[in-house]
Amino acid sequence: MKERRLFLVLIDLLFINAAVVLAFAIWSYRGDKTFAVLLSSQVQWFVLLSAVWLFFAFLSGLYDLRVVVEFGATSRALVQTFILVMLVYLAFFFALTDPGLQPVLPRGIVLYHGVISVVLIAAWRAAYLQAAPRAPFRRRALIVGAGNAGRTIAQTIRKEFQAHYDVVGFVDDDLAKQGRRIEGVAVVGKHTDLARLCRANRVNEVVWAVTRDVSADMFRALLDVQELGIEVMPMQLLYEQITARVQIDYIGDSWYVALPLGHAGTGSLYPALKRAFDLIFALIGSFGLALLLPFIALAMRLDSPGPIFYAQERVGQGGRIFRVRKIRTMVTDAEQEGKAVWATKNDPRVTRVGALLRKMHLDEMPQFWNILRGEMSVVGPRPERPEFVAQLEKQIPFYRLRHAVKPGMAGWAILHAGYVDSVEDARLRVEYDLYYIKHQSIWMDFWILFRMVGHVLAFRGQ
């Protein structure tokens, strides 16, 4: 995975700097300075524009391998990167109070560079998609195990990662499966054939998709493969890299590989930094809520009778119960006899003003108080109601691990999963939550918040 991202970054850098050269050529043509003089006096733009462009490209998902394989998603990420670079540059330009410094910051260069970069990178990424199935860095993989776990990873690769992987076959000891095609992939042999098949098919990755104990013979076969310099990848980890969530159905004896046992939250530095960030963010957010609240309260009063705020019990870190505060978005007495009911898409209980507040996530702003109290964090799994937790813990493996960290207002699962109104939806959200817990970092928290801004501006809240 890393080598593919590095390859994309290096080629993008090449075109980004080519765009700088072309931007200077246009500027010199339209101005009174020669091209050579401009290049020699403005070398800093190669470094500055490359750094700023790459920073926002990463935030926009331009190096997410799931985005790379879809040209539409790549184009959106490119346009978003261009807009962000221009906004930051213009903000910096107009923030300069000394008019004498502004000519040092030529707006035309950044505009020309941005447009040319979008065109060049879009063209090469389109060519990459065409060449990807034949690219030398496309990994050739054998899947060991043609059961449910093997089928799941083969299906996942075909649907989401076909441009990066070529699955050459299954290896399975079940004689009834020999010669059959499963998920469009042939069962090509048994574990005793593994090393031979790897050499014959130039395989560089073996995907281990067996959830039972490893026999002594199978273990030796895997050692033979590793001695050939071939990577052995557990199915759970590959699934995690492809989908950005933890597979909880086929963990089996490899549970320690997929679960967030030593996550960053168990350390000392990250929790301290995260708490400081939470306090700063919550104080700023509380100030924003104070400014917006009079207008929200007036709109609610005109739309439907009832209180502005309401509180519900939720389950927090360590299974502790706390009361979360939100702005009311439903009609009063939305739950008959006080029984907890799943919220659904286009829920008829939601008021007109409430629907707008939900789309912009404004109904959740009172949770800044919960963050200040230390009951929640800015980023984390969404807190669930105790009634639903009691039900879901019985039906979803590892559900309780969501409570290993503080719940949050924003989260990885909120970005990737929609409404939770069934056990299957909750299962999907748990997989995303476990991925976040396992990989959490200040950078990831920042990335999630950056993506949430786009989520809010696009009215994707529910």
N, C-alpha and C positions, 0 to 999 in steps of 0.2 A: 504493500500500500504506500509506504513512504517513498519508494523510488518513483512511483508514478506521480505522486504529488510534486516531488522534486523536479521531475522531468517537465511537468506543466509549468512550474514556477520559472525554471530556467528559460524555456521557450517564450513565456510571457514577458520575461525581463528583456529578452532580445528584441521583441516587438515594441515594448514600451520605450526602450532607448532609441529604436529606429524612428518611433513617432516623435521623439524629442528632436532628432535631426531634421525630420520633415517639417516640424513646426518652426524651427529656426529658418529653414529654407523659405517657407511662406512669409515669415516675418521680415526677412531680409529683402524679399521681392517687393513687399508692400512698403518697406521703410527706406531709410537712407544709409543703412549700414551694410557692409558686405557680409556674405555668409561666413567667411573665414574669421572675420573680426568677432562676429557674434559667438561662434563656437568657442573661440579662445577666451572670451571674456565672460561667458555664461555657463561654464562647465558645471557649476553647482546644481543646475537644473536636472542634470542626469541623475544625480543622487537624490535630490529632493522629490522629484516627481516619481521616481521608481519606488522610493520608500512609502510615500503617501498612497500611491496607487495600489501597491501590494497590500498595505495595511487594510484598506477598505475592501479590496478584492477578497481577502480572507474573511472579513466580517460578512460580506455579502454572499459567501458560500461558493465563490468561484473555484475553490480547490476542494470542495466536497465531491468525492468521486461519484456520488449519486446524482449530483447536478451535472457533472462533466458528461455523462452519457445521454443527456437530454438537451438538445440544442435550444429549445424554448427556454428552459430554466437557465441555461448558460447566458442566453441573450438578456434575460431579465437581470441576472446578477451583474452583467457588464454595464447595463444602463444605470443600475443602482450605484455601482462603483463610480461611474462618471459623474452622476449627480452629486454624490457625497464629496468627491474631490473638488468639484466646482464650488459647492456651498462653503466648504472649509476655506478654500482659497479666497473667495470673495469676502467672507467674514474677516479674514486676516487682513485683506487689502484695505477694506473700509475702516478697520479698527485703527489703522495707522493715522495718527493725528498730524504727523509731519508731512506736508505735501511733497517735500523734497525727496522722501523715501519711496513714494508711490511709483515713480518711473522705474525704480529698480525691480518692481514686481509687475512685469508686463502681463496684463490679463489675456491678451491675444495668444500668447504662448500656451497658457494653460488650456484655453478653449480649443486651439488647434490640436494640441497634444491629446486632449480627451477624445475628440471626435476621431482622430486618426487611430488612436489606441483601440477604441471600440471596433472600428472597421477591421483593423489588422488582426486583432485577437479573435474576433468573431469568425473571420475567414479561416484562420489556422485551426480554430477549434472545430469548425465544420469539416475541414480536411482530416483532422484527427479522428472524428467520429467515423468517417468513411474508411480510414486506414486501420482503425482500432482492431477489427477482427483479424487482421494479418500482421499486427504490430509485434515486434520481437519481444517486447516486455509484457505481452499478454500471458498470464500464467496458465500453464497446462496442469490440470489437476485430476487426480484419481480419488474417488470417494470410497472409503472403506465402510461398508455397511449399506445395504439397500433396503433397510427397514424404514420406519416412519421418520427417524432423524435424518437418514440419508436422503429420503425423498424431499423432506422439507428444505434441506440446504440446496439440493439440486434445483428445486423449484424457485427458491429465492435467488440463486445465481442467474437463472434464465430470465426471470422477470426484472431484476434490478441491477444486475452486474455483468450482463452478457458481454459487454464491450471489454471487460477486464479479465474475464476467465473463460477458458475453454475446458469444459469437463469432458475428458476422454473416455470415461467409463466408471462403472461401479465394480468393486471387488467384494464378493460375498461368498461365504462357505455353504449357503443353502443351495443344494443341488437343483431344487425346483426353480430357482431364479436364474440359473446359468443360461446364457443366450437370450434371455428376455430383455425387452426395453422397458425401463421404468423412468417416468418423467422425461421421455425422449432420449434417455441415455442407456446404452447397452451394459449388461452385466458381463464383464469380459474375463473373469477368472476368480480364483480363490486366493486366500492369503498366502499360500505357498507360491503363487505366481507374482506376488507384489513387486519384488525387485526386478524381475524380468520385464514386467509390463512397464515399469517406470523407465527402464533403459530403452525399451523398444519405442515408447511413445514420447520420449524426451520430456517426461513429467518433472516439474520443479516444485510441486506441492501435493502432499497426500492429506486429504481431509478425513480425520477420524470421526466417524458418525456412528459409533457403537456405544450404547449406554450400559452394557453389562460389563462384568469383570473381564480383564484382558488375560487370555490364556498365555501360558509360557511360550507356545509356538508363535502366537500372534505377536507377542512382545519381541521375540527374536526377529520376526519379519520386519517389524517397525525399526529395530536397530539396524538391520541390513539396509533399509531405505535411508536412514540418517547417515550411514557411512558413505552413501553415494552423494552426500551433500544436498539431499532433498529435504525440504521443510515438512514436518508433520504438524498439522494445524487441527486442534480440536474443533469440531463442528460448531460448538457454542461460541467460540471466539470469532470464527469467521462470520457467523450469523450476526454477531454483535458489530463487527466492523462494517458489514454491508448495510444493516438496517438501523444502526445507532440505537439498538435496544437489546436487552438481555433475554435470550430464549429460556423460558422457565419450564417448558413441557418436556424437554429431552435432555435434562441435565444429568440424570442418572448418577453413576458413580463419579462423575466429573464435576460435582456440585461446587467444589472449591475453586474451579477454574472460572466459573461464570458469576460467582457471587461477590459482592463488594465487602470482603472481610477486612482488608486493610486500607479502607478509603481515606481520603484526605481529612475527613472530619474527625478521625481518631487521633490526629496529630495535635500539635499545640499552636503552630504558627498560623495555619489556614483558618481555624476557628476564630482566632483573635482578629485577623484581618477582615474576615467576613462579618464579625460583630461590629467592628468599627464602620465598615461600609454600610451595614444595615442601619446603624444609628444616623449616619449622615443622610442617607437616602430617605429614611422615614421622616426626619425633620424637614427636609425640603418638600417631601410629598405632603406632609401635614399642612405646610404653608400653602401649597397649591390647593388642597381641599378647602381650607378656610376661604380662599378667594372664590372658588367655584360654588361652594355650598349654598349661598343665597339664591343664585340663579337656578340651581338644581331643585331646591326646596320649593321655589315659586312654580316651576314647571310641574312638579309632582302634585302640588296642591290643586292646580288647574286641571290635572289629568285624572286623578283618582283620590278618594278619601283614604286617610290612614296616616300612620307615623312615617317619619323620614327614615329612621334607622330601625333595624331589627337585629337581634342577636340569636345565634344558634350554637349548640354545643358541637365541638369538633375534637378529633383525636390528634394530639400533637406528638412531639418527640418522646420516645419511651412509653407511648400509650397513654400519656397524661391527657385528661379532658380539660379543655378550656373553652371559653365563649368567644366566638369570632363575631366581629361587628361588620355589618354591610349596610349599604343604602337599599331600601326596599324597592324591588323591581316587580313584584307580583301584587295582585289584589290582596286585600286583607283576608285572613282565614283561608289561605290558599291550600292548607292541609287540613282536611276534615278530621275531627277528633284528635288532632295533634299527631297523627301517624306520619312518619317520614315517607315521602314519595319522591321517586326519581324525577328530576327535571328533564324535560325532553326538548328536542329541537322544535321550534315554533310552538312552544308551550302556550296554550290558551290562557293560562293564569297570568302571563306576563303583560304588564300595562304597556301603553305606547311609549311613554317616557322611559319605562324600565327596559324596553327592548333597545333603545338608543344607548342607555347607560351600560347595558351589558356588552353591546358591540364595541364600545370604547373602553371597557373594563373600569369605568368610573364608579360603578357600584361597589368595587372592592377597595376604594381609597380609605375608608375608615379602618382597614386592617393595618394601616400605619401605626395605629395605637397598639395593636397586638405585637407589632415588630418592636416598638419602643419598650414594651413590657417583657420582651424576650421570649414570647410564646411562638412567634413566627420569624421567618427570615424573608428577605426580599426575593430570593430564589430558592426553590425547593419543591417537593411534591405538594400537590394541592391537599389541604386537610379535608378529611372525609368525616361524615357524621357517624357517631358511635353505632347507630342502628345498622348502617350499611357495612361498617367495619366488621361487626360480629358475624354478618352473613358472608362477606367476601373472604374472611380468613378461613372459612370452612371450604370454600370452593376454588380458591386461587393459591397455588403453591407460592410460598415465600412472601405472601402479601404483607406479613408483619414487618418485613425488612424496610418498608417505606417509612416506618417510625424510627429508623436509626438516625435520622437527621430531622431538623426542624422543618415543618411545612413552610411553603412559601406562597407569595402572591403570583410570581412568575415562575415558570418551570419548563424543563425540557419536554415533558409530556403535554403541556398546554400548547406548545408550538406544533407538535406532531400529531396529537390525537384530538379528536373532536369531543362532542358531548359524551358523558358517561351516563347511559340510561339502561345498561344491561350488564350482566356479569362478563360477557365477552368484551365489551368496551372497557370495563374496569381491568380486565386481564391485560389488554393492550397497553393501557396507561401504566400499569405496574411494571411492564417490561421497559418502558421508557424511563420510569422513575428509578429503577434499579441501575440502568445505564448511567443516569446522572449521578447517583450516589457513588457508583464505582469510579467515575472519571471526574468528579467535581474538582474545580480549581477556580481561582479568582478570574483567570482568563475565560473559562467556560461560563462563569456567572455573568461576566461582562458581555460575552457573546450572546447569551440568552436574552439579556436586557436589550441589547441592540436589536435583536430579532423581534422582540416584543414591541418595540416602538413601531416597526413596520406592521406588525400584527394589529396594533391599535389604529394606526393611520388607515389601514385597509378595512377597518370595521369588521374584523374577523372574530371578535369576541362573541360568546354565546351565553 
